[in-house]
Amino acid sequence: MRARYLDLDYGQLHYRSNECSSAPPLLLLHQSPSDSTMYAELAATLDDQYWVIAPDNPGFGNSDALPDGFSL
């Protein structure tokens, strides 16, 4: 798993991915208040079977917070 960033209008969204795009995608969404590190061990076991994508929700982990007036 490598740390990646997606540039958005409000800032950056941090996510972890193994970049195995030929495998079926598996999106791992963390609970709040937490971040994508909660899936580190699970992602390691699924690494060769799935294209694992584990984002940090806005305002959590290494993702930028949403601007005022926005919420999840």
C-alpha positions in Angstrom: 0.0 0.0 0.0 1.3 3.4 -0.9 0.0 6.8 0.2 -1.6 8.9 -2.6 -3.4 12.2 -2.9 -6.2 13.3 -5.1 -6.4 17.0 -5.8 -9.9 18.4 -5.4 -11.4 21.9 -5.5 -11.4 22.1 -1.6 -7.9 20.6 -1.1 -6.4 17.1 -1.1 -8.0 13.8 -0.3 -5.5 11.2 1.0 -5.9 7.5 0.2 -3.9 4.4 0.3 -3.8 2.0 -2.6 -1.9 -1.0 -3.9 -2.3 0.1 -7.5 -3.4 -3.3 -8.7 -5.9 -1.9 -11.2 -6.3 -5.2 -13.1 -7.9 -6.8 -10.0 -11.4 -6.1 -8.9 -11.6 -2.9 -6.8 -12.3 -3.0 -3.1 -13.1 0.3 -1.4 -12.5 0.3 2.4 -14.3 3.2 4.2 -13.2 3.9 7.7 -15.3 4.7 10.7 -15.3 8.2 12.2 -13.2 9.4 14.0 -10.5 7.2 12.4 -8.6 7.0 9.2 -7.4 4.5 6.6 -4.7 3.1 8.9 -7.4 1.0 10.5 -7.3 -1.2 7.4 -3.5 -1.6 7.1 -3.4 -5.3 8.2 -6.5 -6.2 6.2 -5.3 -4.5 3.1 -2.0 -6.4 3.3 -3.8 -9.8 3.3 -6.0 -8.7 0.3 -3.2 -7.1 -1.6 -2.8 -9.8 -4.3 -6.6 -10.4 -4.8 -8.0 -6.9 -5.0 -7.2 -3.3 -6.1 -7.5 -2.0 -2.5 -8.4 1.7 -2.1 -8.7 3.1 1.4 -9.4 6.9 1.6 -9.2 9.2 4.6 -12.6 11.0 4.8 -12.3 14.8 4.5 -11.0 16.2 7.8 -9.6 12.9 9.0 -6.1 11.3 8.7 -4.1 13.2 6.0 -7.1 14.5 4.1 -7.9 18.2 4.1 -11.1 19.3 5.9 -14.1 20.5 4.0 -14.6 24.2 3.8 -17.2 25.9 6.0 -20.8 25.2 4.9 -20.1 21.6 3.8 -20.5 18.3 5.7 -20.6 14.6 5.0 
